Structures are given as structure tokens and as C-alpha cells.
Amino acid sequence: ISTDDNEGSTAYDKKFKTIYFTRCVDDGGSNLACDIYYAPVVGNQFGASQPLFLVNREEDDTTQIGHPAITQDGLFMIFASDLAGGFGGKDLWFSKFDKTSDSWGAPQNLGADINTPYDEMFPTLRKDGSLYFSSNGHGGLGGFEICSAQVREGEMAFAEVSLLPYPLNSASDELGLVFKGMTYSGFFSSNRPGGKGQDDLYSFRLPPMEFCYKAYVYDYDTGMPVG
């Protein structure tokens, strides 16, 4: 799995029998397009890896493809790519698994509700089907922000995108969010000030609410409520 090239952003099928990951090959100083690779899990080891070939590399050797995320049912893979026909920069695309041919289908764009003219990357899926990803095109405090979109009825359909609040997001870059199951805790990367170097790993946890305090404010002279 690990070579002299760059590997990262892994995902597994629902039975943890296959690993999917991003590999960016450096061929003698000439950086080739990144691709999604896969390999079988054999006991405590991995078998030989090979490209997934979501595009025909004999016709297209420049399109970048990576950051796989697989739905709980194993039928869909979401990934980041600058494939032609997108909305600009890197978009989130998906491929559907065909059980008959035992292969992944042609890439399809997730649409303008998710994608922007800028970059959408590092998708991850929670067990409830909701989508989380990093984007520098949905506004926020600056840099790459972690966004979320709840799953809705339909094939790979998601509701309106929302930004995660501060301090998960900051004026720096936040990338690669992962949750511990359905808890509100997990990990992400950020290059925010106060770290050890460039992109550091951070953990997060939403503590349980112990009480709720609500205040009512009134004008002293009139006794009328103040918004």
C-alpha cells in the first residue's frame, strides 16, 4: 500500500474486505495525476493494489481523482476530482457500484447545491448518510471550511449545505473531518495558529448540555421587550 509516492485518504467497503485510497505518483520528477487505488484485505495484510480507473487514463492523464468515501450500503463512492463538466476547481462526484459487472460506474457530479466554482474536497459520510466535506467556496471565516449536508430522499440527494460552527471552523483551513460513529466527537486537520507545524491533527468533542439559560431583556422606561 505504501510506496515512494504519496498515499492517503483511505476508505473501506462495508465488510472491510477492500481498502480504497488515493495515490499520487511521481514519475522521475513528473507528477502524474492522482488516482484512487484499491486492494483486497487478506487476513492481517493487504493484497496487491491497482488503480480503480474511474476515467480512461489512455485518453486522460491529467484529471485528478482522490479522497474516496463509501456509503454504508457500499453502493456509492463519493470522491473529489477536477473532471470536465464540473462547476470549477475540484468538485465532489460519485460513482455507483454495479454488482452484476463487479465494477464502479461512470462518475456523476453531485450538483450545484454541493459544488461551487471553487474547491470541494475530503468527503466523509456518517452512518446516517449525512455528508461532510471541506470547501473554500461556501463562505465562512476563511480558507477551507468544514461543511455538512443532510441526506434526503433520492439517489445521492442531499439537503442545503451548512457550515460547522466555530471553533471547529476557523479563519484557517479545516480538512478531513471524521466522526467516532454517531457521537459528536472525532478528528480533523487544520493549519490554524497554535499548532506544531503545517496541517496538524485536532480532536473535538461536543459536551452534553447540562442546563439551558434563557434571558428576557426589557426597556427600563417603557417595560417593552427588547429584541
C-alpha positions, 0 to 999 in steps of 0.5 A, a space after each residue: 500500500 505504501 510506496 515512494 509516492 504519496 498515499 492517503 485518504 483511505 476508505 473501506 467497503 462495508 465488510 472491510 474486505 477492500 481498502 480504497 485510497 488515493 495515490 499520487 505518483 511521481 514519475 522521475 520528477 513528473 507528477 502524474 495525476 492522482 488516482 484512487 487505488 484499491 486492494 483486497 484485505 487478506 487476513 492481517 495484510 493487504 493484497 496487491 493494489 491497482 488503480 480503480 480507473 474511474 476515467 480512461 487514463 489512455 485518453 486522460 492523464 491529467 484529471 485528478 481523482 482522490 479522497 474516496 468515501 463509501 456509503 454504508 450500503 457500499 453502493 456509492 463512492 463519493 470522491 473529489 476530482 477536477 473532471 470536465 463538466 464540473 462547476 470549477 476547481 475540484 468538485 465532489 462526484 460519485 460513482 455507483 457500484 454495479 454488482 452484476 459487472 463487479 465494477 464502479 460506474 461512470 462518475 456523476 457530479 453531485 450538483 450545484 447545491 454541493 459544488 461551487 466554482 471553487 474547491 470541494 474536497 475530503 468527503 466523509 459520510 456518517 452512518 446516517 448518510 449525512 455528508 461532510 466535506 471541506 470547501 473554500 467556496 461556501 463562505 465562512 471565516 476563511 480558507 477551507 471550511 468544514 461543511 455538512 449536508 443532510 441526506 434526503 430522499 433520492 439517489 445521492 440527494 442531499 439537503 442545503 449545505 451548512 457550515 460547522 460552527 466555530 471553533 471547529 471552523 476557523 479563519 484557517 483551513 479545516 480538512 478531513 473531518 471524521 466522526 467516532 460513529 454517531 457521537 459528536 466527537 472525532 478528528 480533523 486537520 487544520 493549519 490554524 495558529 497554535 499548532 506544531 507545524 503545517 496541517 496538524 491533527 485536532 480532536 473535538 468533542 461536543 459536551 452534553 448540555 447540562 442546563 439551558 439559560 434563557 434571558 428576557 431583556 426589557 426597556 427600563 422606561 417603557 417595560 417593552 421587550 427588547 429584541 
